[in-house]
Amino acid sequence: MGKLRNTVLVLFVLLLITLAVIIYVVPSVTGMLVETYPAEYGELSIYDDTTGYFLRNDTVYAAESGGEVNKLSQEGDLLRPLTTVCEVTGSNDSDDSSNVTDGSGELVGTDRATEIKNKIASRMKKTSDNKIESGGILSFFVDGYEYSMIPERASSLKKAELEETSQNDVTEVGNTVRSGYPLFKIIGNNGWKLIAYIPKDHLDQYEEGEKVDVTFFEKDDSNEKEFVDLSSKDPLFNKVEMLVDTKGSEGDYGKLVLRSTRFFGGIGKYRVAYCRIVSQDVSGLIIENESIVTENGVTGVYVKNKKGKYDFVPILIYGSDDTHTVIANQYFYDSKGEYTRTLDPFDDVLRTPRTQEEGE
């Protein structure tokens, strides 16, 4: 009889422990499995990392005679009409001389110099005293694209054609010149354009006529990625202000044509460069994209309340990148002009809501 009583007592204690686990422990464990994070205030740059192709109005001047080049002005100088750019002295018209270097100072072979000369020979200007006809930005870099990659052709130039252009094609006029070969060029100071391709679903981030900031980076022609991550690279030129001239689709890509009248040092050196195009710098509460759902046509997220339940809260989106979204803080006015409460800083946001029932 005593053994039976002890057995019943043990079973009763085990039952109480089991009920306690069900009542107190299981809900806590279940809650732990529901992942949340705090909505925190911050800034987000909305940008695309891609390759940019420069379109300029360049006028290339040819040497009337060969010899040593004495440069009277420097790369990137803004010159007035009739300015004498350089002097050519002595004589140097032998077949084995070249007037072109590769940018590091090393001479490029005569074949490359001849290739550039032959490509643009009919368009080059000659002057007896090396004076320029019209004012503009001086550059001693040439590449043979001066009369094909121009702003007027921005709409007709296609991705396949542009991808055949390499920054390695750009060469620098050296210390000697041959008669009839490129000597310098003048970049028209009436503006320039940039063509860049981005994922097609990013086109909505840009509006024609709006400003963007573009940072340029050295192009690595050995990198075959279409959209490289430029976060770890050192910029060549930081935040050049440009305007979105046109945007549109080309095949599977979005095509941006940007324009600017703002010149920067060394613009004549670059035909192709990596670029980071920042469409927006926005501030607000930052949430994760996977948290955003739509309920009854309203965009929002689920927020944990004081009782541990989840309430659907409307949001107003300021901007998004591939992983995060910036939203209004505390309140906003909806499309009907109605005052709408939204998230407060440090509200606990449900990371991956699946159904309305889960929020309830």
Disulfide bonds with the S-S distance in Angstrom:
none
